[in-house]
């Protein structure tokens, strides 16, 4: 019997947009109304959790930490498969302080029996979690982005740890600083992706492994809406407010699309996928 999907979220109480380390971040917009923005962020986080629970997911919450606003994006914190977690190594100093906090979060999850092993990449081997290492259950391998944040050598380290194939995809757009901003495997085998995010070689790799009928190209409007940064569980897709074109396309393919207004988090360059981390992924499950 299938198990209930298990996702991690982090409380948004310490979230703000106070610096800019990607092209989407707008600290100036946040500063115009920080109290109103914080209230909107708390409401949006709660709405996202409710949407996931309506999609039959179980959500576990972790505490954030003062001065570490981007902890609210746990997809960047680790790669998890078969109960084993590899903790990220962040490239930017603004996020490096998250690492010891997330180690405690994942050790707590291990102590609760939700994980079996917690490890961390060597210092200097930059790799920013599931944001740049996305499990494709339909194909039984990871898609591994590298370039702006995660290093090419981290792919070999993850492959050794998980003993699974990682398919490298070079990212060439600062707007898609993580793979998950412009790349999303869906449960039916489709890949929703933004082509300009990937190098020519990465596109050739994708086309060789995924037939044209299963490739869904996102456009500039979809990217601006952070629609590719979506959570897909079964036939449910949870995402930020999206475009009519993409909503209709996904609905026609048999998916139930739930939209949540995540505007405060888009100001920091994050969407629904960034705000969650799937903890129960299993290499033997399709």
N, C-alpha and C positions, 0 to 999 in steps of 0.2 A: 504494500500500500504506500503511495507517495507520501513523503513527509511534508509538513507545512514549511514553505520557504522561510528562512530565518535571516533577518537583516539587522545590521547595526546602524543606529543613528546616534548623533551626539547632540546634547542639549544646546540650544541656540542662545542661551543666556549671555554668553560672552562674545557673541558674534558682532562684528562691526566691519567697516571698510575704511581702514586707516592708513593703508599703504597701497602701492601699485607694483605688482610683480608679474602681471600679465596685461595684455591690451584691453581687456574688458573691465578692469577694476577702476571704479570711479569714487575715490575718497571724497572728492569735492561735492558730489551729489549727496553722499551720505551725510556730510557735515552740514548741509543745509537744514536738516531736520533729524538729528540723531535719535531723539526720543521717539519720534514717529516711525522712523526706519526700524528701530529696535522692536517696537511693538508689532510692526508689520512682519518682521522676520520671525518673531515668536509665533505669530498666528499662522504664517506660511509653513513653518516647520511642523506645527501641530496638524495642519491640514494635510501635509504630505504623509505624515504617519497614519492618519485616518484613512487616506486613500489606499495606502499599502495594506492596511489591515482589512479593508473592504475587498481587496484583491486576494484575501486569504493568506496574507503574510503574517508572521510573528515578528514583531519589532522589539529589540532590546535597546535600551537607552544607556548612554554613557555620559558622564559629566565632562564638560569642557574645562578650560583653565583661563584665568585672567591673563590678558595680554597675548593670547594665542587664538585670534578670532577664526582662523581657518581650520581649527580642529573640527568645526562643524561639517567638514568634508572628509569623512572617514574613508571614502573610496581611495584616497591618496595614502592612507596610513599603512596598508598592508596588502599582500596578495594571499588569498586563502583558498586552499583546495584540500579535500579529504581530511579536514580537521586540523591541518597544519598551516600555520601563519608565518609568513616572512615579513618582518616589519620594515617599513620604508626607510630610506636615507634621502632626506630632502636636499635639494640643490641650494635653495635660497636661505640665507640666515634667518629671515623672518619666520620660516616654518621649521627650522631645525630644532627649536625648543619643544616642538610637539612630540619628538621621538620618545623621550623618557616617559611622558604622560601616556602615550599610546602603548608602550611596553607594559605599563601597569594595567591598562584597560584589557589588553589581550591576555595577560597573565591571570587576571580576574576571570575572564571568560573561560580560560583553561581550567581554573580551579572549580568553576561551576559545571564543568563537564561539557561545555559547548565547543571546546577545542581540545586537541590532544598535545600539540607542540607549538611553542613560540620561539622563533629565532630572529636574528637580524643580520642584514647584509653587512659586510665589512665597511669600516669607515672609508669614505671617499668613493664608494661604489654607489653612485646616485641612482635611485630607482624609486618612483613615487607611486607604489602600490597598484591597486587594480585600475587606477586611472590610466596606467600605461601597460597593463598586463591583464587582458580581458579573456576570460575563459569562454570558449565556444563549445557548448555541450553537444551541438549537432555534429561537430567534426572531431571532438576529442583532443583539442589542442588550445593553447593560448595564442592570441594575437598580441604581440609585444611592440609597443611604440617606443621610439627612442629619438633623441635629438634635443629639443628645447629643455627638457627636464631630466629624463632618464638616460643613462649612458648606454652605449652599445654593449659594453662588457657586462653589464648587469644581466643581460639576457642569458648568457652562459651560466652565471651563478644561479639564476632562478631555475634554469633547465636541470642543473645538477641537483638542486634541492628537491624539486617536485618530481623529477624523473619523468617529465612530460615534454612533448615538443612545444617549443615556442617559435612562432613564425614572426620574424622581424619585419617591422614596417617603419620606414624612416618618415618622420614628420617634418614638413618643410614650411609650415605656416605658424607664426607666433600666436595667431588667434586660436589655433588648435595645439596649444602648448602641451596638453595631454591627449592621448589617443581617444579617450572617452568623450572629448568635446565634439569629435567628428566621426565617430565610429561606434556602431552598436549592433552586435549580433542579436537576432531575434529567435524566439523559440522554434519557429517553423523552418529555420535554416537560412532565412534571409539575412543579409547584411545591409543595414542602413548606414550610409556613410557620405561624407562630404569630400568629393574627389580632390579639390585643391589642397586638402590637408596632407596628402601623401605624395611622396616622390614618385617619379616615373617608374623606378624599379619596384617600389611598394605597390603601385597600381598594377604592374605586370604580375606581381606575386598574387595579389588579391584576385585578379581576373583568371589566373590559372587555377586557383583553388575554389572559386565560387562562380558557378555558371551565371550567365547574364540574367536569366529568369529569376535568380535569387538576389540580385543586386538592386538595391533601392537607393538612388542618388538623391541626396539632400541638396537644396540650393542655398543661396546666400540668405534668403529670408528665413529658412528653417534654421540655419546656423545662428542667426541673430536671436532667434527665439529659444536657443538652447534646446531645440527639439530632439537633436540626436543624442543628447546627454539624458537618456531615458532609462527607466527600469522596466525590464520585460520579465514577467513571471507567468509562465503558461501563456494563455492567450490575452493576458492583461498587459497593457503598456501604460505606465504612469510617467507623465512628463510635465514640463512647464507649459503654460499657454502656448499653443502651437498654431500653425497655419492651416487654413481650410484645405489647401491642397494636400498636405501631408496627412491630416486627420482623415480625409476621405480615402486616400490611398491605403492607409493602414486598415481602415474599417473594411474596405473592399477585400482585403486579404484575410479577413476573419479575426482581426484583433479588436479588443475592447479598449478604447483609448480613454484614459482619465486625465484631465488637465488640472493642474494646480498652479495658482499664481505664485511663482517663486521669484518675483521681481527683485526683492532685496538681495537675494543670493546671486542673481545674474549680475548685479552690480559688483560682485566679487569674482565673476567668471565661473560660476558653478550652477548646476542644475540638479535634477532629481537623482541621476546616477552618482554624481559627486557626493551627495548628501547621505548616501547609503553605502553599506558594504555587505555583500552576501556572504554569510558565514557557513552555509551548509552545502556549498558546491561539492560535487563528488565526481571523480573522473570516470566512474563506471555508469553514470546516469546520463541518459540522452535528454 
